[in-house]
Amino acid sequence: MTEQLHQPVLLNESVGLLIGSKSGKYFDGTLGFGGHSEAFLQQLNNDALLAATDVDETAFTYCQKEFANEQRMKIYNFNFTQIDSVAKLEMIDGFDGIFADLGVSSYQLDNVEKGFTFRSEAPLDLRMNKNLAISAADVLNTFEEEELTDIFFAYGEEKNSRKIAKTIIEQRNAKRFQTTSDLVEIIEQLTPQYFVVKTLARIFQALRIYVNDELTALKTFLTKAVDLLLPNGRIVILTYHSLEDRIVKDLFKFEESSCVCPPGFPVCTCGKVSRLKILTKKPILPTEDEILLNNRSRSAKLRAAEKK
């Protein structure tokens, strides 16, 4: 059932890098429908702990039932930035392994009601957590042209961000944006047919990242995760676009470094302590076979590091 909802990406690589102590304490910050967690549990002893979080109500409810008889697992309807709260609730000092898969699940992409796909008519929402105040439609209907331009360029790396933002402002004066097709129609008008799908993907990505404040959340989570890793514990992160990957790469590099003084300083004065050892000098990518079986894995990159 789980594979029908979401096929885990780089599963064997994730398990192999994450699991050290089979009786350890582990954290899955993006539980989804439990594909990775199920594989982690298969490697753990009866006295191990796997704490997991997900803000999506559907995924949370599904996993509560799916893992109802799993004594080693604790599931929270939290954002992964609350990893420190989970540790306190479980009354533990930290984790032997911390995992996050930052991709949007196949279920979210394929379920029209979730509003994540531009391939079907749906409310223009894009909120992972429906309790968030601002939806994608709110952004398009109320933000100024410069703000929209910045969102499309910063979070979607869209070269025509200014032109798209200007047209959105012009169009919303006649008709408010309510559904995905309202936005799709504008992109199709402004973009050569060959580039329409890629442009749509970038614009929807930008809105999703902004609405859910994903990059800020990722930075917060990573900082807390390194703090909560136990000695020799490992952190494994799966990313799907360059903005996320750059954040993970830079933080791992910073935490591995033992000095951040400006170049040319004769003596180190920063007092920086190296806390991580990077295990993946280059990110691990899916094989051609995996991409053939699961096309949505094609942009995945896995990075891992170990606490010193």
C-alpha positions in Angstrom: 0.0 0.0 0.0 2.8 2.4 0.9 4.5 2.1 -2.4 1.3 3.1 -4.2 1.2 6.3 -2.2 4.9 7.1 -2.4 7.8 5.1 -3.6 10.8 5.8 -1.4 13.8 7.3 -3.1 17.4 6.0 -2.7 16.0 3.7 -0.1 18.9 1.2 0.3 21.4 4.1 0.4 19.4 5.9 3.0 19.2 2.9 5.3 22.8 1.9 4.8 24.1 5.4 5.8 21.6 6.1 8.6 21.5 3.0 10.7 24.5 2.4 13.0 23.4 1.1 16.4 20.5 -1.3 15.9 19.3 -0.4 19.4 19.7 3.4 18.9 17.3 6.3 18.8 16.3 7.6 15.3 14.3 10.5 13.9 12.5 10.7 10.6 11.4 14.3 10.1 9.4 13.7 6.9 7.4 10.5 7.6 5.0 10.8 4.7 3.4 7.4 4.2 6.2 5.6 6.0 8.3 4.1 3.2 11.7 5.0 4.6 10.6 4.5 8.2 9.4 1.0 7.4 12.8 0.1 6.0 14.6 1.7 9.0 12.5 -0.4 11.4 13.4 -3.6 9.6 17.0 -2.9 10.7 16.3 -2.0 14.3 16.2 -4.1 17.5 13.1 -4.3 19.7 14.6 -1.8 22.2 15.2 0.9 19.5 13.2 4.1 19.1 12.1 5.7 15.8 10.4 9.1 16.4 8.8 10.6 13.2 7.0 13.8 12.3 4.8 15.0 9.4 2.6 18.1 9.1 0.3 16.5 6.5 -2.8 15.4 8.2 -3.6 12.6 5.7 -0.1 11.1 6.0 -0.1 11.4 9.8 -3.5 9.7 10.1 -2.5 7.0 7.6 0.7 6.2 9.6 -1.0 6.2 12.9 -3.1 3.3 11.6 -0.3 1.7 9.6 2.1 1.6 12.5 -0.5 1.2 15.3 1.1 -2.0 16.6 4.7 -0.8 16.2 6.0 -0.3 19.8 9.3 1.1 18.7 7.7 4.0 16.8 6.3 7.4 18.0 4.5 9.6 15.5 3.9 13.3 15.9 1.8 15.7 13.8 4.7 18.3 14.0 6.9 20.1 11.5 10.4 18.7 11.5 11.7 21.9 13.0 10.2 20.7 16.3 12.8 17.9 16.5 14.0 19.4 19.8 10.4 19.2 21.2 10.2 15.6 20.2 13.4 14.8 22.0 12.1 16.4 25.2 8.8 14.6 24.9 10.6 11.3 24.5 12.9 12.3 27.4 16.1 11.6 25.4 19.3 13.6 25.0 19.6 13.1 21.2 19.5 10.8 18.3 21.8 8.2 16.7 20.4 9.0 13.3 18.4 11.8 11.8 16.7 11.6 8.4 14.7 13.9 6.1 13.4 13.4 2.5 12.5 16.9 1.3 10.5 15.8 -1.7 6.7 16.2 -2.1 5.1 12.8 -2.0 3.5 11.2 -5.1 0.2 11.2 -3.2 0.4 15.0 -2.7 1.3 15.5 -6.4 -1.3 13.2 -7.7 -4.2 14.1 -5.4 -6.0 17.0 -7.0 -7.6 18.1 -3.7 -4.1 18.8 -2.3 -3.6 21.5 -5.0 0.1 20.7 -5.6 -0.1 19.8 -9.3 -0.5 22.1 -12.2 -1.6 19.3 -14.4 -5.2 19.2 -13.0 -7.8 21.8 -12.0 -7.5 22.4 -8.3 -7.7 25.2 -5.7 -4.5 27.2 -5.8 -3.3 26.3 -2.4 0.1 24.7 -2.0 0.1 24.6 1.8 1.5 21.5 3.4 -0.2 22.5 6.6 -3.7 23.8 5.9 -3.5 25.8 9.1 -1.0 28.2 7.6 -2.5 31.6 7.1 -1.5 32.4 3.5 -2.2 30.2 0.4 -0.7 30.5 -3.1 -3.8 32.2 -4.3 -3.5 34.8 -1.5 0.1 35.5 -2.6 -0.9 36.0 -6.3 -3.9 38.2 -5.4 -2.4 40.5 -2.9 1.4 40.8 -3.3 3.0 43.6 -5.2 4.8 43.1 -8.5 8.3 43.4 -7.0 7.5 40.9 -4.3 6.2 38.3 -6.8 9.3 38.9 -9.0 11.5 38.2 -6.0 9.6 35.0 -5.1 9.7 33.6 -8.6 13.4 34.4 -9.1 14.7 33.5 -5.6 12.7 30.3 -5.1 12.1 29.1 -8.6 15.2 30.5 -10.3 12.9 31.7 -13.1 14.5 34.1 -15.6 11.2 35.6 -16.7 10.1 36.3 -13.2 9.5 40.0 -13.8 7.4 39.5 -16.9 5.3 36.8 -15.3 4.8 39.0 -12.1 3.7 42.0 -14.2 1.2 39.9 -16.2 -0.2 38.4 -13.0 -0.8 41.9 -11.6 -2.6 43.0 -14.8 -4.7 39.8 -14.9 -5.9 39.9 -11.3 -7.4 43.3 -11.7 -10.0 41.6 -14.0 -10.2 38.2 -12.3 -8.8 36.9 -9.0 -6.7 33.8 -9.0 -8.5 30.9 -7.5 -7.5 27.7 -9.2 -4.3 26.2 -10.7 -5.6 26.6 -14.2 -5.9 30.4 -13.6 -2.1 30.5 -13.2 -1.4 27.8 -15.9 -3.2 29.9 -18.5 -0.9 32.9 -17.9 2.3 30.9 -18.1 1.1 29.2 -21.3 0.5 32.6 -22.8 3.9 34.0 -21.9 6.1 30.9 -22.5 7.1 29.1 -25.7 5.4 25.7 -25.8 8.7 23.8 -25.4 9.5 25.5 -22.1 5.9 25.6 -20.6 6.2 22.5 -18.3 9.6 23.6 -16.9 8.4 27.1 -16.3 5.3 25.9 -14.6 7.3 23.6 -12.4 9.6 26.5 -11.4 6.7 28.9 -10.6 4.7 26.3 -8.6 7.9 25.3 -6.8 8.6 29.0 -5.9 5.1 29.5 -4.5 5.2 26.2 -2.6 8.5 27.1 -1.0 7.4 30.6 -0.1 4.0 29.6 1.3 5.5 26.9 3.5 8.6 28.9 4.3 10.5 25.8 3.4 14.1 27.1 3.2 13.9 28.8 6.6 12.4 25.7 8.1 15.2 23.6 6.5 17.9 25.8 8.0 16.3 25.7 11.4 15.9 21.9 11.3 19.5 21.3 10.2 20.9 23.5 13.0 18.9 21.7 15.6 19.6 18.3 14.1 23.4 18.7 14.4 22.9 19.8 18.0 20.9 16.7 18.7 23.1 14.2 17.0 24.8 11.9 19.5 28.5 11.1 19.0 29.0 9.0 15.9 25.4 9.6 15.0 24.5 10.3 11.3 22.3 12.7 9.5 21.0 11.8 6.0 19.2 14.4 3.9 17.5 13.9 0.5 17.0 17.1 -1.6 15.3 17.7 -4.9 16.4 21.1 -6.1 19.5 23.2 -6.0 18.3 25.7 -3.4 17.8 22.9 -0.8 20.9 21.0 -1.8 23.0 24.2 -1.4 21.8 24.8 2.1 22.6 21.2 3.1 26.0 21.2 1.4 27.0 24.6 3.0 25.8 23.6 6.5 27.7 20.3 6.4 30.8 22.1 5.1 30.5 24.7 7.9 30.1 22.1 10.6 33.0 20.1 9.3 35.3 23.1 9.3 37.5 23.8 12.3 38.2 27.4 11.3 36.2 30.1 9.7 38.6 33.0 10.0 39.1 35.1 6.9 41.8 33.9 4.5 45.2 35.4 5.4 44.8 35.4 9.2 48.1 34.3 10.6 46.5 32.7 13.7 43.0 31.2 14.1 41.0 33.4 16.5 37.4 32.2 15.7 37.3 29.2 18.1 35.3 27.2 15.7 35.0 23.5 16.6 34.5 20.9 13.9 31.4 18.8 14.7 30.7 16.8 11.5 32.6 14.5 9.2 31.1 14.6 5.7 30.4 11.0 4.4 29.4 12.0 0.9 32.0 14.3 -0.7 29.7 14.3 -3.7 26.0 13.7 -3.4 24.7 10.2 -4.1 22.3 10.2 -7.1 19.7 7.6 -8.2 20.7 5.0 -10.7 19.3 4.9 -14.2 17.3 1.8 -13.1 15.7 3.6 -10.2 14.8 6.6 -12.4 13.1 4.3 -14.9 11.1 2.8 -12.1 10.3 6.1 -10.4 10.8 9.1 -12.6 10.2 11.5 -9.7 13.6 10.3 -8.2 15.5 11.9 -11.1 16.4 15.1 -9.4 17.2 13.6 -6.0 20.5 14.1 -4.2 21.5 12.4 -1.0 24.1 13.9 1.4 25.2 12.4 4.7 27.5 13.3 7.6 28.5 11.9 10.9 28.8 13.6 14.3 32.3 13.7 15.8 
